[in-house]
């Protein structure tokens, strides 16, 4: 690609991302989902503090946050492609000078930004921890790096699920089922024998998330999440392309 074509390609992604982000910002459903997530997560964080958790970090709350995201992310992604297909607006969208990859990437970027905005209020946890004695910023920073990578992977799976059906509800259920399966693979690895266990454990989203809460950033964990994001987006693009020719 030339410099101009790269700029035009990115501009197309940006146009789709702005359209989708606006849809998120005016959607009462998104605000309701985010409010419930923050309320439940905040309440559990309070309970952890009330029980006198000794370690000044986010390590104790991260498993709960990650599990709640299994529920939240499918609600954010279920409409992305399914709604376009059910309403017929995807046909109009495809008449614009945009490739399928640009459409998928634009939707992904918008959802990732909406997801990150949902995490912003949780920075109050960091403020509380810093107020009450934490001096090591490392685990706090890596915790959010882990959440963003994990959320990015969840969003990739969610967009793929949304591309597989016209129904938003079905898309949400498929996304949750796929994410839950990928989440519990680590637990299943222990009963599959010495040959399969390492492979299955490596594919578990949960296994790669644990180090981030301890302040450890392992390259293999970052590579895993980035690979999962790229793989789901590539497959989603292929699904959208095939659906485009069928419709």
LOKE-434870 format. One record per residue (C-alpha): residue in three letters; residue number from 1; x, y, z. Coordinates in Angstrom, 3 decimals, padded with zeros to 6 digits. Layout:
! LOKE-434870
+------+-----+----------+----------+----------+
| code | pos |       xx |       yy |       zz |
+------+-----+----------+----------+----------+
|  ALA | NUM |        X |        Y |        Z |
...
+------+-----+----------+----------+----------+
! end
This chain:
! LOKE-434870
+------+-----+----------+----------+----------+
| code | pos |       xx |       yy |       zz |
+------+-----+----------+----------+----------+
|  UNK |   1 |  000.000 |  000.000 |  000.000 |
|  UNK |   2 |  001.133 |  003.551 | -000.706 |
|  UNK |   3 |  001.032 |  006.214 |  001.965 |
|  UNK |   4 | -002.141 |  007.669 |  000.465 |
|  UNK |   5 | -003.897 |  004.335 |  000.231 |
|  UNK |   6 | -002.987 |  003.518 |  003.833 |
|  UNK |   7 | -004.439 |  006.859 |  004.909 |
|  UNK |   8 | -007.634 |  006.189 |  002.938 |
|  UNK |   9 | -007.878 |  002.694 |  004.413 |
|  UNK |  10 | -007.516 |  004.014 |  007.971 |
|  UNK |  11 | -010.001 |  006.806 |  007.224 |
|  UNK |  12 | -012.557 |  004.175 |  006.213 |
|  UNK |  13 | -012.004 |  002.274 |  009.449 |
|  UNK |  14 | -012.328 |  005.529 |  011.371 |
|  UNK |  15 | -015.611 |  006.384 |  009.673 |
|  UNK |  16 | -017.132 |  003.037 |  010.638 |
|  UNK |  17 | -015.720 |  003.333 |  014.164 |
|  UNK |  18 | -017.250 |  006.798 |  014.660 |
|  UNK |  19 | -020.624 |  005.540 |  013.441 |
|  UNK |  20 | -020.563 |  002.595 |  015.836 |
|  UNK |  21 | -019.217 |  004.582 |  018.779 |
|  UNK |  22 | -022.019 |  007.109 |  018.367 |
|  UNK |  23 | -024.461 |  004.200 |  018.441 |
|  UNK |  24 | -022.987 |  003.078 |  021.745 |
|  UNK |  25 | -023.052 |  006.549 |  023.274 |
|  UNK |  26 | -026.756 |  007.049 |  022.540 |
|  UNK |  27 | -027.848 |  003.525 |  023.475 |
|  UNK |  28 | -029.629 |  003.219 |  026.855 |
|  UNK |  29 | -028.863 | -000.512 |  026.818 |
|  UNK |  30 | -025.133 |  000.160 |  026.934 |
|  UNK |  31 | -025.514 |  002.510 |  029.894 |
|  UNK |  32 | -027.681 | -000.018 |  031.702 |
|  UNK |  33 | -025.178 | -002.831 |  031.125 |
|  UNK |  34 | -022.254 | -000.653 |  032.199 |
|  UNK |  35 | -024.105 |  000.494 |  035.325 |
|  UNK |  36 | -024.900 | -003.055 |  036.422 |
|  UNK |  37 | -021.307 | -004.142 |  035.780 |
|  UNK |  38 | -019.874 | -001.248 |  037.792 |
|  UNK |  39 | -022.392 | -001.673 |  040.599 |
|  UNK |  40 | -021.748 | -005.396 |  041.049 |
|  UNK |  41 | -017.992 | -005.087 |  040.628 |
|  UNK |  42 | -017.842 | -002.109 |  042.996 |
|  UNK |  43 | -019.861 | -003.942 |  045.637 |
|  UNK |  44 | -017.525 | -006.938 |  045.507 |
|  UNK |  45 | -014.503 | -004.617 |  045.709 |
|  UNK |  46 | -016.027 | -003.036 |  048.828 |
|  UNK |  47 | -016.563 | -006.467 |  050.389 |
|  UNK |  48 | -012.940 | -007.377 |  049.715 |
|  UNK |  49 | -011.777 | -004.207 |  051.442 |
|  UNK |  50 | -014.200 | -004.716 |  054.336 |
|  UNK |  51 | -012.744 | -008.159 |  054.981 |
|  UNK |  52 | -009.326 | -006.630 |  055.450 |
|  UNK |  53 | -007.538 | -007.864 |  052.332 |
|  UNK |  54 | -003.878 | -007.264 |  053.131 |
|  UNK |  55 | -002.391 | -006.844 |  049.655 |
|  UNK |  56 | -002.675 | -003.337 |  048.198 |
|  UNK |  57 | -003.422 | -004.367 |  044.619 |
|  UNK |  58 | -006.254 | -005.268 |  042.278 |
|  UNK |  59 | -005.344 | -008.962 |  042.324 |
|  UNK |  60 | -008.303 | -009.958 |  044.511 |
|  UNK |  61 | -010.940 | -008.265 |  042.347 |
|  UNK |  62 | -009.581 | -009.237 |  038.923 |
|  UNK |  63 | -011.109 | -012.749 |  038.723 |
|  UNK |  64 | -014.541 | -011.299 |  039.485 |
|  UNK |  65 | -014.064 | -008.474 |  036.984 |
|  UNK |  66 | -012.973 | -010.911 |  034.294 |
|  UNK |  67 | -015.948 | -013.184 |  034.888 |
|  UNK |  68 | -018.381 | -010.258 |  034.773 |
|  UNK |  69 | -016.896 | -009.305 |  031.423 |
|  UNK |  70 | -017.968 | -012.724 |  030.141 |
|  UNK |  71 | -021.507 | -011.403 |  030.571 |
|  UNK |  72 | -020.959 | -007.765 |  029.625 |
|  UNK |  73 | -019.004 | -008.094 |  026.379 |
|  UNK |  74 | -021.568 | -010.303 |  024.566 |
|  UNK |  75 | -024.170 | -007.615 |  025.317 |
|  UNK |  76 | -021.921 | -005.010 |  023.727 |
|  UNK |  77 | -021.121 | -007.060 |  020.640 |
|  UNK |  78 | -024.349 | -008.934 |  019.895 |
|  UNK |  79 | -025.798 | -006.136 |  017.751 |
|  UNK |  80 | -022.713 | -005.318 |  015.691 |
|  UNK |  81 | -023.376 | -007.480 |  012.626 |
|  UNK |  82 | -026.588 | -009.303 |  013.556 |
|  UNK |  83 | -028.586 | -006.066 |  013.799 |
|  UNK |  84 | -027.198 | -004.842 |  010.483 |
|  UNK |  85 | -028.333 | -008.056 |  008.800 |
|  UNK |  86 | -031.757 | -008.217 |  010.404 |
|  UNK |  87 | -032.524 | -004.585 |  009.548 |
|  UNK |  88 | -030.965 | -004.717 |  006.092 |
|  UNK |  89 | -028.612 | -001.802 |  006.781 |
|  UNK |  90 | -025.578 | -003.985 |  006.088 |
|  UNK |  91 | -026.508 | -003.924 |  002.391 |
|  UNK |  92 | -026.482 | -000.115 |  002.475 |
|  UNK |  93 | -023.189 | -000.125 |  004.375 |
|  UNK |  94 | -021.597 | -002.356 |  001.772 |
|  UNK |  95 | -022.496 |  000.088 | -000.999 |
|  UNK |  96 | -019.935 |  002.523 |  000.416 |
|  UNK |  97 | -016.332 |  002.259 | -000.820 |
|  UNK |  98 | -015.348 |  000.092 |  002.137 |
|  UNK |  99 | -013.940 | -003.402 |  002.278 |
|  UNK | 100 | -015.364 | -006.026 |  004.598 |
|  UNK | 101 | -012.157 | -005.869 |  006.630 |
|  UNK | 102 | -012.583 | -002.122 |  007.135 |
|  UNK | 103 | -016.137 | -002.624 |  008.359 |
|  UNK | 104 | -015.105 | -005.358 |  010.810 |
|  UNK | 105 | -012.090 | -003.402 |  012.070 |
|  UNK | 106 | -014.143 | -000.233 |  012.480 |
|  UNK | 107 | -016.749 | -002.056 |  014.533 |
|  UNK | 108 | -014.004 | -003.681 |  016.601 |
|  UNK | 109 | -012.244 | -000.385 |  017.330 |
|  UNK | 110 | -015.506 |  001.298 |  018.379 |
|  UNK | 111 | -016.417 | -001.566 |  020.703 |
|  UNK | 112 | -012.946 | -001.629 |  022.232 |
|  UNK | 113 | -013.193 |  002.113 |  022.921 |
|  UNK | 114 | -016.651 |  001.669 |  024.472 |
|  UNK | 115 | -015.258 | -001.156 |  026.601 |
|  UNK | 116 | -012.330 |  000.986 |  027.774 |
|  UNK | 117 | -014.732 |  003.807 |  028.663 |
|  UNK | 118 | -016.627 |  001.305 |  030.822 |
|  UNK | 119 | -013.402 |  000.581 |  032.705 |
|  UNK | 120 | -012.652 |  004.254 |  033.417 |
|  UNK | 121 | -014.849 |  004.447 |  036.572 |
|  UNK | 122 | -012.943 |  001.472 |  038.009 |
|  UNK | 123 | -009.924 |  003.759 |  038.323 |
|  UNK | 124 | -011.535 |  004.776 |  041.611 |
|  UNK | 125 | -010.343 |  001.385 |  042.893 |
|  UNK | 126 | -006.796 |  002.445 |  042.047 |
|  UNK | 127 | -007.281 |  005.773 |  043.822 |
|  UNK | 128 | -008.527 |  003.988 |  046.944 |
|  UNK | 129 | -005.643 |  001.505 |  046.898 |
|  UNK | 130 | -003.092 |  004.297 |  046.468 |
|  UNK | 131 | -004.707 |  006.271 |  049.288 |
|  UNK | 132 | -004.422 |  003.368 |  051.683 |
|  UNK | 133 | -000.795 |  002.515 |  051.187 |
|  UNK | 134 |  000.082 |  001.002 |  047.795 |
|  UNK | 135 |  003.492 |  002.164 |  046.597 |
|  UNK | 136 |  004.044 | -000.255 |  043.708 |
|  UNK | 137 |  002.404 |  000.974 |  040.540 |
|  UNK | 138 |  003.500 | -002.047 |  038.498 |
|  UNK | 139 |  000.703 | -004.485 |  039.448 |
|  UNK | 140 | -001.905 | -001.742 |  039.037 |
|  UNK | 141 | -000.728 | -000.896 |  035.523 |
|  UNK | 142 | -000.363 | -004.515 |  034.436 |
|  UNK | 143 | -003.843 | -005.295 |  035.780 |
|  UNK | 144 | -005.361 | -002.817 |  033.315 |
|  UNK | 145 | -003.116 | -004.019 |  030.510 |
|  UNK | 146 | -004.450 | -007.506 |  031.185 |
|  UNK | 147 | -008.067 | -006.313 |  031.286 |
|  UNK | 148 | -007.721 | -004.486 |  027.974 |
|  UNK | 149 | -006.108 | -007.483 |  026.275 |
|  UNK | 150 | -008.683 | -009.842 |  027.761 |
|  UNK | 151 | -011.537 | -007.532 |  026.800 |
|  UNK | 152 | -010.100 | -007.172 |  023.312 |
|  UNK | 153 | -010.110 | -010.954 |  022.934 |
|  UNK | 154 | -013.672 | -011.158 |  024.246 |
|  UNK | 155 | -014.774 | -008.517 |  021.750 |
|  UNK | 156 | -013.182 | -010.426 |  018.891 |
|  UNK | 157 | -015.143 | -013.552 |  019.835 |
|  UNK | 158 | -018.298 | -011.462 |  020.284 |
|  UNK | 159 | -018.071 | -009.897 |  016.824 |
|  UNK | 160 | -017.537 | -013.335 |  015.304 |
|  UNK | 161 | -020.645 | -014.637 |  017.077 |
|  UNK | 162 | -022.643 | -011.628 |  015.860 |
|  UNK | 163 | -021.566 | -012.327 |  012.271 |
|  UNK | 164 | -022.897 | -015.884 |  012.454 |
|  UNK | 165 | -026.566 | -014.974 |  012.887 |
|  UNK | 166 | -029.242 | -012.359 |  012.247 |
|  UNK | 167 | -030.560 | -012.541 |  015.814 |
|  UNK | 168 | -028.979 | -010.351 |  018.468 |
|  UNK | 169 | -030.169 | -012.676 |  021.228 |
|  UNK | 170 | -028.710 | -015.731 |  019.537 |
|  UNK | 171 | -025.471 | -013.832 |  018.914 |
|  UNK | 172 | -025.231 | -012.953 |  022.614 |
|  UNK | 173 | -025.834 | -016.556 |  023.670 |
|  UNK | 174 | -023.285 | -017.904 |  021.172 |
|  UNK | 175 | -020.686 | -015.370 |  022.303 |
|  UNK | 176 | -021.209 | -016.179 |  025.972 |
|  UNK | 177 | -021.018 | -019.916 |  025.274 |
|  UNK | 178 | -017.806 | -019.579 |  023.266 |
|  UNK | 179 | -016.186 | -017.326 |  025.869 |
|  UNK | 180 | -017.190 | -019.564 |  028.754 |
|  UNK | 181 | -015.769 | -022.582 |  026.948 |
|  UNK | 182 | -012.480 | -020.785 |  026.324 |
|  UNK | 183 | -012.444 | -019.601 |  029.942 |
|  UNK | 184 | -012.778 | -023.063 |  031.539 |
|  UNK | 185 | -010.347 | -024.864 |  029.237 |
|  UNK | 186 | -007.668 | -024.591 |  031.902 |
|  UNK | 187 | -009.773 | -026.593 |  034.354 |
|  UNK | 188 | -010.434 | -029.251 |  031.721 |
|  UNK | 189 | -006.757 | -029.577 |  030.847 |
|  UNK | 190 | -005.979 | -031.486 |  034.029 |
|  UNK | 191 | -008.071 | -034.498 |  033.024 |
|  UNK | 192 | -006.942 | -034.829 |  029.393 |
|  UNK | 193 | -003.569 | -036.445 |  029.886 |
|  UNK | 194 |  000.020 | -035.162 |  029.640 |
|  UNK | 195 | -000.031 | -034.720 |  025.854 |
|  UNK | 196 | -003.182 | -032.682 |  025.455 |
|  UNK | 197 | -003.103 | -030.808 |  028.771 |
|  UNK | 198 | -000.421 | -028.217 |  027.837 |
|  UNK | 199 | -002.151 | -027.455 |  024.532 |
|  UNK | 200 | -005.615 | -027.093 |  026.043 |
|  UNK | 201 | -004.265 | -025.034 |  028.958 |
|  UNK | 202 | -002.516 | -022.691 |  026.523 |
|  UNK | 203 | -005.820 | -022.029 |  024.732 |
|  UNK | 204 | -007.526 | -020.995 |  027.987 |
|  UNK | 205 | -008.235 | -017.275 |  028.252 |
|  UNK | 206 | -008.085 | -017.496 |  032.041 |
|  UNK | 207 | -004.615 | -019.063 |  032.205 |
|  UNK | 208 | -003.002 | -016.135 |  030.398 |
|  UNK | 209 | -004.773 | -013.541 |  032.529 |
|  UNK | 210 | -003.456 | -014.593 |  035.934 |
|  UNK | 211 |  000.042 | -013.111 |  035.634 |
|  UNK | 212 | -001.167 | -009.578 |  034.952 |
|  UNK | 213 | -002.681 | -009.202 |  038.427 |
|  UNK | 214 |  000.669 | -010.077 |  039.990 |
|  UNK | 215 |  002.520 | -007.405 |  038.070 |
|  UNK | 216 |  004.048 | -009.845 |  035.583 |
|  UNK | 217 |  003.875 | -009.097 |  031.871 |
|  UNK | 218 |  004.885 | -012.211 |  029.949 |
|  UNK | 219 |  005.448 | -011.891 |  026.209 |
|  UNK | 220 |  003.712 | -015.219 |  025.573 |
|  UNK | 221 |  000.537 | -013.903 |  027.232 |
|  UNK | 222 |  000.542 | -010.752 |  025.123 |
|  UNK | 223 |  001.213 | -012.764 |  021.953 |
|  UNK | 224 | -001.634 | -015.132 |  022.836 |
|  UNK | 225 | -004.206 | -012.368 |  023.258 |
|  UNK | 226 | -003.080 | -010.457 |  020.173 |
|  UNK | 227 | -003.147 | -013.679 |  018.152 |
|  UNK | 228 | -006.659 | -014.440 |  019.408 |
|  UNK | 229 | -007.815 | -010.949 |  018.399 |
|  UNK | 230 | -006.296 | -011.186 |  014.912 |
|  UNK | 231 | -007.638 | -014.708 |  014.371 |
|  UNK | 232 | -011.214 | -013.820 |  015.348 |
|  UNK | 233 | -011.196 | -010.682 |  013.207 |
|  UNK | 234 | -009.879 | -012.581 |  010.179 |
|  UNK | 235 | -012.535 | -015.277 |  010.573 |
|  UNK | 236 | -015.238 | -012.640 |  011.100 |
|  UNK | 237 | -014.195 | -010.877 |  007.902 |
|  UNK | 238 | -014.464 | -014.153 |  005.994 |
|  UNK | 239 | -017.908 | -014.820 |  007.483 |
|  UNK | 240 | -019.107 | -011.326 |  006.525 |
|  UNK | 241 | -017.739 | -011.796 |  002.998 |
|  UNK | 242 | -019.514 | -015.130 |  002.569 |
|  UNK | 243 | -022.766 | -013.731 |  003.972 |
|  UNK | 244 | -022.520 | -010.753 |  001.652 |
|  UNK | 245 | -022.595 | -012.977 | -001.418 |
|  UNK | 246 | -025.432 | -015.129 | -000.071 |
|  UNK | 247 | -027.698 | -012.128 |  000.563 |
+------+-----+----------+----------+----------+
! end
